[in-house]
Amino acid sequence: MTRWAILAGYGLLAACTQLLWLSFAPITTETHRVMGVSTGAVGDLAAIFPLMYVILALPSGRWLDVRFGRALGAGAVLTGGGALLRLAGPASYGWVFAGQFVIA
């Protein structure tokens, strides 16, 4: 596999993750009404990403250095799986939070 294909795959995965991370920012008011939670709880859906970054940055960085293909594949599977969890119950805060956690 060429380095450009690897870079493109990594960039595409990063773009998907960022899109899923920030999807609740512009619709916080409506989301809290639909889910029946506070606006702070909706903010927590985005706040989980920086928290998980702090916890997982070093171990995942090491894994990327050692087994880049497997780490990238696992990241893609987790991102897709988390998005599917969000789809399982789009009006349920629990399902959406679980999906965000897996994506992060």
URFENPE-V465059 format. One record per backbone hydrogen bond with DSSP energy under -0.5 kcal/mol. NH is the residue of the N-H (numbers start at 1). CO is the residue of the C=O. If there is no record, write none. Layout:
nh/co
NH/CO
NH/CO
//
This chain:
nh/co
6/2
7/3
8/4
9/5
10/6
11/7
12/8
13/9
14/10
15/11
16/12
17/13
18/14
19/15
20/16
21/17
22/18
24/21
25/22
26/22
27/24
28/25
31/27
32/28
33/29
34/30
35/31
36/32
37/32
42/38
43/39
44/40
45/41
45/42
46/42
46/43
47/43
48/44
49/46
50/46
51/47
52/48
53/49
54/50
55/51
56/52
57/53
60/56
61/57
62/58
63/59
64/60
65/61
66/62
67/63
71/67
72/68
73/69
74/70
75/71
76/72
77/73
78/74
79/75
80/76
81/77
82/78
83/79
84/80
85/81
86/82
87/83
88/84
89/85
90/87
92/89
93/91
96/92
97/93
98/94
99/95
100/96
101/97
102/98
103/99
104/100
//
